[in-house]
């Protein structure tokens, strides 16, 4: 298993992301040079049909039938589904994703995820128990 470690730019503290959780609350740092982000949540039981675009972090607990595009972090929770691809600063998937995933930074595929997509990113992490069916293309950050 690969483990990611995050450094909080405000306090310089290092915390294990598995314990800290990604974007737990407002003010999480999601992008390079960003200290405060808007966090949007698509709750469980919700379905969006069409493309989703915006800035900041997006946490998907429901279903998106279309593409997702943001400069911030996209988190697909275990209950979440995206059918149409993701383009973001960073992607963390614990649920289901189909379509292309493109990230300026890292793509983290967590235990239990099912990803049927080609992945293009500066870094890719796949935890034991995660499923990736697709190609990986590594590119430089930025």
Biotite code that builds the C-alpha atoms (Angstrom):
import biotite.structure as struc

atoms = struc.array([
    struc.Atom([0.000, 0.000, 0.000], chain_id="A", res_id=1, res_name="UNK", atom_name="CA", element="C"),
    struc.Atom([1.221, 3.484, -0.802], chain_id="A", res_id=2, res_name="UNK", atom_name="CA", element="C"),
    struc.Atom([0.679, 6.134, 1.859], chain_id="A", res_id=3, res_name="UNK", atom_name="CA", element="C"),
    struc.Atom([0.485, 9.861, 1.162], chain_id="A", res_id=4, res_name="UNK", atom_name="CA", element="C"),
    struc.Atom([1.602, 12.454, 3.662], chain_id="A", res_id=5, res_name="UNK", atom_name="CA", element="C"),
    struc.Atom([0.327, 16.026, 3.562], chain_id="A", res_id=6, res_name="UNK", atom_name="CA", element="C"),
    struc.Atom([1.932, 19.126, 5.006], chain_id="A", res_id=7, res_name="UNK", atom_name="CA", element="C"),
    struc.Atom([-0.385, 21.888, 6.200], chain_id="A", res_id=8, res_name="UNK", atom_name="CA", element="C"),
    struc.Atom([1.052, 25.144, 4.744], chain_id="A", res_id=9, res_name="UNK", atom_name="CA", element="C"),
    struc.Atom([-0.330, 27.228, 7.604], chain_id="A", res_id=10, res_name="UNK", atom_name="CA", element="C"),
    struc.Atom([1.022, 25.215, 10.526], chain_id="A", res_id=11, res_name="UNK", atom_name="CA", element="C"),
    struc.Atom([3.834, 23.240, 8.841], chain_id="A", res_id=12, res_name="UNK", atom_name="CA", element="C"),
    struc.Atom([2.457, 20.138, 10.592], chain_id="A", res_id=13, res_name="UNK", atom_name="CA", element="C"),
    struc.Atom([2.603, 16.837, 8.775], chain_id="A", res_id=14, res_name="UNK", atom_name="CA", element="C"),
    struc.Atom([-0.448, 14.576, 9.009], chain_id="A", res_id=15, res_name="UNK", atom_name="CA", element="C"),
    struc.Atom([-1.315, 11.224, 7.513], chain_id="A", res_id=16, res_name="UNK", atom_name="CA", element="C"),
    struc.Atom([-4.105, 11.893, 4.987], chain_id="A", res_id=17, res_name="UNK", atom_name="CA", element="C"),
    struc.Atom([-5.796, 8.584, 5.790], chain_id="A", res_id=18, res_name="UNK", atom_name="CA", element="C"),
    struc.Atom([-6.326, 9.821, 9.369], chain_id="A", res_id=19, res_name="UNK", atom_name="CA", element="C"),
    struc.Atom([-6.780, 13.515, 8.559], chain_id="A", res_id=20, res_name="UNK", atom_name="CA", element="C"),
    struc.Atom([-9.193, 12.929, 5.676], chain_id="A", res_id=21, res_name="UNK", atom_name="CA", element="C"),
    struc.Atom([-9.189, 14.989, 2.505], chain_id="A", res_id=22, res_name="UNK", atom_name="CA", element="C"),
    struc.Atom([-10.948, 18.341, 2.736], chain_id="A", res_id=23, res_name="UNK", atom_name="CA", element="C"),
    struc.Atom([-12.674, 17.755, 6.060], chain_id="A", res_id=24, res_name="UNK", atom_name="CA", element="C"),
    struc.Atom([-14.399, 21.112, 6.265], chain_id="A", res_id=25, res_name="UNK", atom_name="CA", element="C"),
    struc.Atom([-13.855, 24.523, 4.764], chain_id="A", res_id=26, res_name="UNK", atom_name="CA", element="C"),
    struc.Atom([-10.434, 26.037, 4.429], chain_id="A", res_id=27, res_name="UNK", atom_name="CA", element="C"),
    struc.Atom([-8.683, 22.870, 3.324], chain_id="A", res_id=28, res_name="UNK", atom_name="CA", element="C"),
    struc.Atom([-5.725, 23.403, 1.061], chain_id="A", res_id=29, res_name="UNK", atom_name="CA", element="C"),
    struc.Atom([-6.365, 21.612, -2.202], chain_id="A", res_id=30, res_name="UNK", atom_name="CA", element="C"),
    struc.Atom([-4.254, 23.261, -4.856], chain_id="A", res_id=31, res_name="UNK", atom_name="CA", element="C"),
    struc.Atom([-0.713, 24.474, -5.192], chain_id="A", res_id=32, res_name="UNK", atom_name="CA", element="C"),
    struc.Atom([-0.404, 27.911, -3.625], chain_id="A", res_id=33, res_name="UNK", atom_name="CA", element="C"),
    struc.Atom([-3.981, 27.749, -2.353], chain_id="A", res_id=34, res_name="UNK", atom_name="CA", element="C"),
    struc.Atom([-4.647, 28.098, 1.354], chain_id="A", res_id=35, res_name="UNK", atom_name="CA", element="C"),
    struc.Atom([-8.407, 28.453, 1.373], chain_id="A", res_id=36, res_name="UNK", atom_name="CA", element="C"),
    struc.Atom([-10.801, 26.601, -0.911], chain_id="A", res_id=37, res_name="UNK", atom_name="CA", element="C"),
    struc.Atom([-14.511, 26.398, -1.421], chain_id="A", res_id=38, res_name="UNK", atom_name="CA", element="C"),
    struc.Atom([-15.753, 22.871, -0.746], chain_id="A", res_id=39, res_name="UNK", atom_name="CA", element="C"),
    struc.Atom([-18.836, 21.672, -2.630], chain_id="A", res_id=40, res_name="UNK", atom_name="CA", element="C"),
    struc.Atom([-20.574, 18.391, -1.858], chain_id="A", res_id=41, res_name="UNK", atom_name="CA", element="C"),
    struc.Atom([-22.837, 16.343, -4.098], chain_id="A", res_id=42, res_name="UNK", atom_name="CA", element="C"),
    struc.Atom([-24.604, 14.293, -1.449], chain_id="A", res_id=43, res_name="UNK", atom_name="CA", element="C"),
    struc.Atom([-25.525, 10.630, -1.528], chain_id="A", res_id=44, res_name="UNK", atom_name="CA", element="C"),
    struc.Atom([-28.834, 9.976, -3.273], chain_id="A", res_id=45, res_name="UNK", atom_name="CA", element="C"),
    struc.Atom([-28.283, 12.954, -5.611], chain_id="A", res_id=46, res_name="UNK", atom_name="CA", element="C"),
    struc.Atom([-27.759, 12.550, -9.370], chain_id="A", res_id=47, res_name="UNK", atom_name="CA", element="C"),
    struc.Atom([-26.496, 15.293, -11.673], chain_id="A", res_id=48, res_name="UNK", atom_name="CA", element="C"),
    struc.Atom([-27.077, 14.737, -15.375], chain_id="A", res_id=49, res_name="UNK", atom_name="CA", element="C"),
    struc.Atom([-24.753, 17.009, -17.348], chain_id="A", res_id=50, res_name="UNK", atom_name="CA", element="C"),
    struc.Atom([-21.279, 18.438, -16.967], chain_id="A", res_id=51, res_name="UNK", atom_name="CA", element="C"),
    struc.Atom([-20.125, 19.881, -13.646], chain_id="A", res_id=52, res_name="UNK", atom_name="CA", element="C"),
    struc.Atom([-17.608, 22.754, -13.695], chain_id="A", res_id=53, res_name="UNK", atom_name="CA", element="C"),
    struc.Atom([-16.286, 25.083, -11.040], chain_id="A", res_id=54, res_name="UNK", atom_name="CA", element="C"),
    struc.Atom([-13.394, 26.116, -8.831], chain_id="A", res_id=55, res_name="UNK", atom_name="CA", element="C"),
    struc.Atom([-12.352, 24.629, -5.520], chain_id="A", res_id=56, res_name="UNK", atom_name="CA", element="C"),
    struc.Atom([-12.854, 21.186, -4.067], chain_id="A", res_id=57, res_name="UNK", atom_name="CA", element="C"),
    struc.Atom([-15.723, 18.890, -5.046], chain_id="A", res_id=58, res_name="UNK", atom_name="CA", element="C"),
    struc.Atom([-16.698, 15.893, -2.915], chain_id="A", res_id=59, res_name="UNK", atom_name="CA", element="C"),
    struc.Atom([-18.941, 13.427, -4.770], chain_id="A", res_id=60, res_name="UNK", atom_name="CA", element="C"),
    struc.Atom([-21.032, 11.105, -2.612], chain_id="A", res_id=61, res_name="UNK", atom_name="CA", element="C"),
    struc.Atom([-23.805, 10.733, -5.222], chain_id="A", res_id=62, res_name="UNK", atom_name="CA", element="C"),
    struc.Atom([-23.713, 10.265, -9.000], chain_id="A", res_id=63, res_name="UNK", atom_name="CA", element="C"),
    struc.Atom([-22.570, 12.452, -11.904], chain_id="A", res_id=64, res_name="UNK", atom_name="CA", element="C"),
    struc.Atom([-23.660, 11.457, -15.414], chain_id="A", res_id=65, res_name="UNK", atom_name="CA", element="C"),
    struc.Atom([-21.329, 13.789, -17.291], chain_id="A", res_id=66, res_name="UNK", atom_name="CA", element="C"),
    struc.Atom([-17.838, 15.195, -16.932], chain_id="A", res_id=67, res_name="UNK", atom_name="CA", element="C"),
    struc.Atom([-16.391, 16.968, -13.906], chain_id="A", res_id=68, res_name="UNK", atom_name="CA", element="C"),
    struc.Atom([-13.933, 19.857, -14.308], chain_id="A", res_id=69, res_name="UNK", atom_name="CA", element="C"),
    struc.Atom([-12.341, 21.971, -11.556], chain_id="A", res_id=70, res_name="UNK", atom_name="CA", element="C"),
    struc.Atom([-8.958, 23.471, -10.725], chain_id="A", res_id=71, res_name="UNK", atom_name="CA", element="C"),
    struc.Atom([-9.145, 22.013, -7.218], chain_id="A", res_id=72, res_name="UNK", atom_name="CA", element="C"),
    struc.Atom([-9.443, 18.525, -5.814], chain_id="A", res_id=73, res_name="UNK", atom_name="CA", element="C"),
    struc.Atom([-12.173, 16.071, -6.799], chain_id="A", res_id=74, res_name="UNK", atom_name="CA", element="C"),
    struc.Atom([-12.957, 13.393, -4.226], chain_id="A", res_id=75, res_name="UNK", atom_name="CA", element="C"),
    struc.Atom([-15.154, 10.493, -5.308], chain_id="A", res_id=76, res_name="UNK", atom_name="CA", element="C"),
    struc.Atom([-16.297, 8.845, -2.087], chain_id="A", res_id=77, res_name="UNK", atom_name="CA", element="C"),
    struc.Atom([-17.006, 5.086, -1.852], chain_id="A", res_id=78, res_name="UNK", atom_name="CA", element="C"),
    struc.Atom([-20.694, 5.789, -2.540], chain_id="A", res_id=79, res_name="UNK", atom_name="CA", element="C"),
    struc.Atom([-19.864, 8.155, -5.410], chain_id="A", res_id=80, res_name="UNK", atom_name="CA", element="C"),
    struc.Atom([-19.957, 7.544, -9.157], chain_id="A", res_id=81, res_name="UNK", atom_name="CA", element="C"),
    struc.Atom([-18.743, 9.586, -12.132], chain_id="A", res_id=82, res_name="UNK", atom_name="CA", element="C"),
    struc.Atom([-19.669, 8.500, -15.652], chain_id="A", res_id=83, res_name="UNK", atom_name="CA", element="C"),
    struc.Atom([-17.954, 10.874, -18.039], chain_id="A", res_id=84, res_name="UNK", atom_name="CA", element="C"),
    struc.Atom([-14.469, 11.638, -16.813], chain_id="A", res_id=85, res_name="UNK", atom_name="CA", element="C"),
    struc.Atom([-12.697, 14.047, -14.486], chain_id="A", res_id=86, res_name="UNK", atom_name="CA", element="C"),
    struc.Atom([-10.286, 16.934, -15.132], chain_id="A", res_id=87, res_name="UNK", atom_name="CA", element="C"),
    struc.Atom([-8.909, 18.484, -11.943], chain_id="A", res_id=88, res_name="UNK", atom_name="CA", element="C"),
    struc.Atom([-5.911, 19.665, -9.992], chain_id="A", res_id=89, res_name="UNK", atom_name="CA", element="C"),
    struc.Atom([-5.953, 16.434, -7.963], chain_id="A", res_id=90, res_name="UNK", atom_name="CA", element="C"),
    struc.Atom([-8.240, 13.379, -7.917], chain_id="A", res_id=91, res_name="UNK", atom_name="CA", element="C"),
    struc.Atom([-8.931, 10.976, -5.050], chain_id="A", res_id=92, res_name="UNK", atom_name="CA", element="C"),
    struc.Atom([-11.236, 8.068, -5.904], chain_id="A", res_id=93, res_name="UNK", atom_name="CA", element="C"),
    struc.Atom([-12.754, 5.556, -3.509], chain_id="A", res_id=94, res_name="UNK", atom_name="CA", element="C"),
    struc.Atom([-15.876, 4.963, -5.630], chain_id="A", res_id=95, res_name="UNK", atom_name="CA", element="C"),
    struc.Atom([-16.571, 4.304, -9.321], chain_id="A", res_id=96, res_name="UNK", atom_name="CA", element="C"),
    struc.Atom([-15.223, 6.369, -12.216], chain_id="A", res_id=97, res_name="UNK", atom_name="CA", element="C"),
    struc.Atom([-15.553, 5.736, -15.942], chain_id="A", res_id=98, res_name="UNK", atom_name="CA", element="C"),
    struc.Atom([-14.082, 7.954, -18.647], chain_id="A", res_id=99, res_name="UNK", atom_name="CA", element="C"),
    struc.Atom([-10.716, 9.731, -18.745], chain_id="A", res_id=100, res_name="UNK", atom_name="CA", element="C"),
    struc.Atom([-9.100, 11.105, -15.574], chain_id="A", res_id=101, res_name="UNK", atom_name="CA", element="C"),
    struc.Atom([-6.692, 14.007, -16.043], chain_id="A", res_id=102, res_name="UNK", atom_name="CA", element="C"),
    struc.Atom([-4.970, 15.747, -13.122], chain_id="A", res_id=103, res_name="UNK", atom_name="CA", element="C"),
    struc.Atom([-2.326, 18.467, -12.916], chain_id="A", res_id=104, res_name="UNK", atom_name="CA", element="C"),
    struc.Atom([-1.085, 16.844, -9.717], chain_id="A", res_id=105, res_name="UNK", atom_name="CA", element="C"),
    struc.Atom([-1.722, 13.403, -8.250], chain_id="A", res_id=106, res_name="UNK", atom_name="CA", element="C"),
    struc.Atom([-4.412, 10.808, -8.822], chain_id="A", res_id=107, res_name="UNK", atom_name="CA", element="C"),
    struc.Atom([-4.978, 8.613, -5.766], chain_id="A", res_id=108, res_name="UNK", atom_name="CA", element="C"),
    struc.Atom([-6.997, 5.437, -6.251], chain_id="A", res_id=109, res_name="UNK", atom_name="CA", element="C"),
    struc.Atom([-8.077, 4.102, -2.875], chain_id="A", res_id=110, res_name="UNK", atom_name="CA", element="C"),
    struc.Atom([-8.912, 0.607, -1.665], chain_id="A", res_id=111, res_name="UNK", atom_name="CA", element="C"),
    struc.Atom([-12.317, -0.421, -3.003], chain_id="A", res_id=112, res_name="UNK", atom_name="CA", element="C"),
    struc.Atom([-12.380, 1.940, -5.981], chain_id="A", res_id=113, res_name="UNK", atom_name="CA", element="C"),
    struc.Atom([-13.375, 0.719, -9.451], chain_id="A", res_id=114, res_name="UNK", atom_name="CA", element="C"),
    struc.Atom([-11.930, 2.897, -12.189], chain_id="A", res_id=115, res_name="UNK", atom_name="CA", element="C"),
    struc.Atom([-12.520, 2.156, -15.871], chain_id="A", res_id=116, res_name="UNK", atom_name="CA", element="C"),
    struc.Atom([-10.541, 5.055, -17.296], chain_id="A", res_id=117, res_name="UNK", atom_name="CA", element="C"),
    struc.Atom([-7.296, 6.163, -18.829], chain_id="A", res_id=118, res_name="UNK", atom_name="CA", element="C"),
    struc.Atom([-5.356, 8.212, -16.280], chain_id="A", res_id=119, res_name="UNK", atom_name="CA", element="C"),
    struc.Atom([-3.097, 11.147, -17.114], chain_id="A", res_id=120, res_name="UNK", atom_name="CA", element="C"),
    struc.Atom([-1.321, 12.733, -14.142], chain_id="A", res_id=121, res_name="UNK", atom_name="CA", element="C"),
    struc.Atom([1.999, 13.830, -12.647], chain_id="A", res_id=122, res_name="UNK", atom_name="CA", element="C"),
    struc.Atom([1.714, 11.043, -10.034], chain_id="A", res_id=123, res_name="UNK", atom_name="CA", element="C"),
    struc.Atom([-0.548, 8.019, -9.612], chain_id="A", res_id=124, res_name="UNK", atom_name="CA", element="C"),
    struc.Atom([-1.107, 5.975, -6.462], chain_id="A", res_id=125, res_name="UNK", atom_name="CA", element="C"),
    struc.Atom([-3.099, 2.736, -6.455], chain_id="A", res_id=126, res_name="UNK", atom_name="CA", element="C"),
    struc.Atom([-3.828, 1.159, -3.095], chain_id="A", res_id=127, res_name="UNK", atom_name="CA", element="C"),
    struc.Atom([-4.066, -2.597, -2.733], chain_id="A", res_id=128, res_name="UNK", atom_name="CA", element="C"),
    struc.Atom([-7.703, -3.537, -3.286], chain_id="A", res_id=129, res_name="UNK", atom_name="CA", element="C"),
    struc.Atom([-8.334, -0.742, -5.777], chain_id="A", res_id=130, res_name="UNK", atom_name="CA", element="C"),
    struc.Atom([-9.182, -1.627, -9.389], chain_id="A", res_id=131, res_name="UNK", atom_name="CA", element="C"),
    struc.Atom([-7.896, 0.283, -12.425], chain_id="A", res_id=132, res_name="UNK", atom_name="CA", element="C"),
    struc.Atom([-8.809, -0.822, -15.938], chain_id="A", res_id=133, res_name="UNK", atom_name="CA", element="C"),
    struc.Atom([-7.100, 1.581, -18.310], chain_id="A", res_id=134, res_name="UNK", atom_name="CA", element="C"),
    struc.Atom([-3.801, 3.116, -19.327], chain_id="A", res_id=135, res_name="UNK", atom_name="CA", element="C"),
    struc.Atom([-1.603, 5.426, -17.245], chain_id="A", res_id=136, res_name="UNK", atom_name="CA", element="C"),
    struc.Atom([0.229, 8.347, -18.836], chain_id="A", res_id=137, res_name="UNK", atom_name="CA", element="C"),
    struc.Atom([2.659, 10.199, -16.610], chain_id="A", res_id=138, res_name="UNK", atom_name="CA", element="C"),
    struc.Atom([3.237, 13.914, -17.252], chain_id="A", res_id=139, res_name="UNK", atom_name="CA", element="C"),
    struc.Atom([5.141, 16.619, -15.441], chain_id="A", res_id=140, res_name="UNK", atom_name="CA", element="C"),
    struc.Atom([3.250, 18.661, -12.827], chain_id="A", res_id=141, res_name="UNK", atom_name="CA", element="C"),
    struc.Atom([1.739, 21.915, -14.038], chain_id="A", res_id=142, res_name="UNK", atom_name="CA", element="C"),
])
